[in-house]
Amino acid sequence: MNNKIIIINGPNLNLLGEREQSQYGSMTYDNLKEMCIKKSNELNLDIKFAQSNIEGELVNIIQDSRQKFDGMIINAAAFTHTSIAIRDALDIFKKPIIELHISNIYKREEFRQKSLISDIVTGGIFGLGANGYILAIISMQKLLK
């Protein structure tokens, strides 16, 4: 079974627990990583976490992932709505990709309601808080079987 996945997080997700708790909850980024690692271990998945506030770094991470990982979970954060470069890199990945957002982008400001990546990913999870990461991990495991 293919079992190597990467979870990529975009700008400001390193500040989880500090910023807009009404939208993102009180869980810290480190707590989120611990929760995901625990679930991944239960499902026999090998995961790597990556986070950057810099668009070009995220593009490099996505490009490098093509040779190293069987699937990807991405919370591109604000770049979801603005980055054609990230979209293009994801389109080249050619393996399962789950788009993830802690908040429901379709219930937020109008500019956040357009995802530039939704039409090229395998599926998406929106608005279920940090638990969305667990659902994405479970879903990825099923996609990779």
C-alpha positions in Angstrom: 0.0 0.0 0.0 1.2 3.5 -0.7 1.4 5.4 2.5 3.5 8.5 2.3 1.6 11.7 2.5 2.4 15.4 3.0 0.3 17.9 4.7 1.0 21.4 3.5 -0.1 24.5 5.3 0.0 28.0 3.9 0.3 31.5 5.4 -0.6 32.2 9.0 -1.4 28.6 9.9 1.7 28.6 12.1 -0.3 31.1 14.3 -3.2 28.7 15.0 -4.5 29.2 18.5 -3.5 32.9 18.5 -5.5 34.3 15.6 -9.2 34.6 15.0 -10.3 31.8 17.3 -13.9 32.3 16.3 -12.9 31.1 12.8 -10.0 28.8 13.5 -10.5 27.5 17.1 -8.0 27.4 19.9 -5.8 24.5 18.9 -2.2 25.4 18.3 -0.2 24.4 15.2 1.9 22.1 17.3 -1.2 20.4 18.8 -2.6 20.0 15.3 0.6 18.3 14.2 0.5 16.0 17.2 -3.2 15.0 16.5 -2.4 14.3 12.9 0.7 12.3 13.6 -1.3 10.2 16.1 -4.1 9.5 13.6 -1.6 8.7 10.8 0.3 6.2 13.0 -3.1 4.5 13.7 -3.7 4.2 10.0 -0.1 3.2 9.1 0.5 6.3 7.1 3.8 8.1 7.0 3.2 11.8 7.1 5.3 14.9 6.8 4.1 18.4 7.8 5.2 21.5 6.0 4.2 25.2 6.5 5.3 28.4 4.9 4.1 31.9 4.7 6.0 32.3 1.4 4.3 31.4 -1.9 7.4 30.4 -3.7 8.4 28.1 -0.9 5.1 26.4 -1.1 5.5 25.9 -4.8 8.9 24.3 -4.2 7.5 22.0 -1.6 4.7 20.9 -3.9 7.1 20.3 -6.8 9.5 18.3 -4.6 6.6 16.2 -3.3 6.0 14.6 -6.7 8.8 12.2 -6.2 8.5 11.6 -2.5 4.8 11.3 -1.6 1.8 9.3 -2.7 -0.8 11.9 -1.7 -1.2 15.4 -0.5 -3.4 17.3 1.9 -3.2 21.1 1.4 -4.5 24.0 3.3 -3.3 26.8 1.1 -4.9 29.4 3.3 -5.1 32.8 1.7 -3.2 31.6 -1.3 -6.2 29.4 -2.2 -7.9 32.6 -3.5 -4.9 34.2 -5.2 -2.1 31.9 -6.3 -2.1 30.6 -9.8 1.5 29.4 -9.2 0.3 27.1 -6.4 -2.5 25.9 -8.6 -0.1 25.1 -11.5 2.2 23.2 -9.1 -0.7 21.2 -7.7 -1.9 20.4 -11.3 1.5 18.8 -12.0 1.3 16.6 -8.9 -0.9 14.0 -10.6 -1.7 12.0 -7.4 -4.5 12.4 -4.9 -4.9 15.8 -3.4 -7.3 16.9 -0.7 -8.0 20.6 -0.3 -8.7 21.5 3.3 -9.9 24.6 5.1 -10.5 24.9 8.9 -13.2 27.5 8.3 -16.0 27.2 5.7 -14.6 29.5 3.0 -18.1 29.6 1.3 -19.6 31.3 4.4 -17.0 34.0 4.6 -16.2 37.2 2.8 -16.9 37.2 -0.9 -13.2 37.2 -1.9 -12.6 34.0 0.1 -15.4 32.2 -1.6 -13.5 31.5 -4.8 -10.9 28.7 -4.6 -8.4 28.6 -7.5 -7.6 25.0 -6.6 -10.9 23.2 -6.0 -11.4 22.2 -9.6 -8.0 20.3 -9.8 -8.0 18.5 -6.5 -9.5 15.1 -5.8 -11.8 16.5 -3.1 -12.2 19.1 -0.4 -13.1 19.4 3.3 -14.3 22.8 4.5 -15.5 24.3 7.8 -15.1 21.3 10.1 -12.3 22.9 12.2 -9.2 21.0 13.1 -11.2 17.8 12.8 -11.1 18.4 9.1 -7.4 17.3 9.1 -8.4 14.0 10.7 -11.1 13.4 8.1 -8.6 14.3 5.4 -6.1 11.8 6.7 -8.8 9.0 6.8 -10.0 9.9 3.4 -6.4 9.9 2.0 -5.8 6.5 3.4 -8.9 5.2 1.6 -7.9 6.9 -1.6 -4.4 5.3 -1.5 -5.7 1.8 -1.0 
